[in-house]
Amino acid sequence: MQLEKRRQFIINFLYFAIILGIVILLARYALGVLMPFLIALIIAFLLKPAVAYLNTKVKLPRGVAGIVLVVVFYALLGLLFTVLGVQLFSAAKSFFLTLPSLYTNSIVPWLHKAFDSLQEFVGHLDPDATAAYNVIAEKVTKSVGDAVVTVSKSVVEWVTSSTLKAPKLLLNLLIMVISTIFLTVDFPKIQAFVMRQLTPRWRSLLHNARVQLGRTIWSYVRSYAMILVITFTEIFIGLSIIGIDNAAGIAIAIAIFDILPVVGSGLVLLPWTIYTLISGNLAAGIGLGVLYVVVIVVRQIMEPKIVGDRVGLHPIVTLLSMVLGSYLFGGIGLLGLPITIALIHALNKEGAIHLYKMSDDEPNTEADEYEATPPDQQAPEPAPAKESAAKDKPRTKKTKK
């Protein structure tokens, strides 16, 4: 019996390991090719209620309603990304154009002043170490200069590579738009065709998965909206205390950056802190550094808790899935793996699948604890009440004739 259980465990383990390996390989290598179609499918699914409303209430043909909604959706999305891209490009351009002058006029004098102070301090401690200290200072200054040059070259190379990738990006965007139009217009037909190929059990599972996925995504949207509000509040308060002008607008921009996968608030706060310290404004630089640490710490603490509570996962499971997802799949996995695990947990909780036992399925351990208690320590059972024979046999009264 034990050998059969072990054999069954090994077979199940290998079965799930093979499935997991196939999923990881597809996600790592095929996801890039299939990404335009997956995004188109998601957008078509999101636009499905609006298309149905225009078709039934406004009496627009489904094809016309689908094309209009897709065009409007991508136009608004393109406008948003264009505005953000122009702002980011102008900010990055001004920063990197002023980087050489910043290095010459601010960084180098600040380094010389700091090294002179350290040299004077070291000279009081050990006069013989002054020569060696001068060599170290020159090497540090040269290293900082080489780092500035390396950063400039890296930015130029990144811009060049992005420019070369622009035709491929435009082609993928065109494929995504066309796929979205086809999927939006013929979504009921495609859905009916897919359902006809499935057994009733898989139809029910797919329906439950769709319902639970919608609930899970909505829970994630509410969770990250709450995180966005909290991040904006703490950044706005911090910038107001430091005395930064337009604290509300800057706080909104940094909070949006902080909510994006991989990017984070450090893309803005960390360079800003370094620049402020080098410029000589120590109070503002220290304040920005403290604000950056507070934002990072609060985000790492509250994100697993808020997201886990909303989607029904333990915070440690949410945090572990975010770390594994970002390690295996990058920025997509940072949100994709927690959503997948939350969906599996919801399906298992509803009884659509049975991967692990829930709390309601666990056996009652009180009887086991009672049986494990020694007989002399167990509470005596109450003695059964004695039933009279009179209750078993009804009394009959003899009557004289």
Secondary structure, 3 states (H helix, E strand, C coil): CHHHHHHHHHHHHHHHHHHHHHHHHHHHHHHHHHHHHHHHHHHHHHHHHHHHHHHHCCCCCHHHHHHHHHHHHHHHHHHHHHHHHHHHHHHHHHHHHHHHHHHHHHHHHHHHHHHHHHHHHHHHHCHHHHHHHHHHHHHHHHHHHHHHHHHHHHHHHHHHHHHHCHHHHHHHHHHHHHHHHHHHHCHHHHHHHHHHCCCHHHHHHHHHHHHHHHHHHHHHHHHHHHHHHHHHHHHHHHHHHHCCCCHHHHHHHHHHHHHCCCCCCHHHHHHHHHHHHHCCCHHHHHHHHHHHHHHHHHHHHHHHHHHHHHHCCCHHHHHHHHHHHHHHHCHHHHHHHHHHHHHHHHHHHHCCCCCCCCHHHCCCCHHHHHHHCCHHHCCCCCCCCCCCHHHHCCCCCCCCC
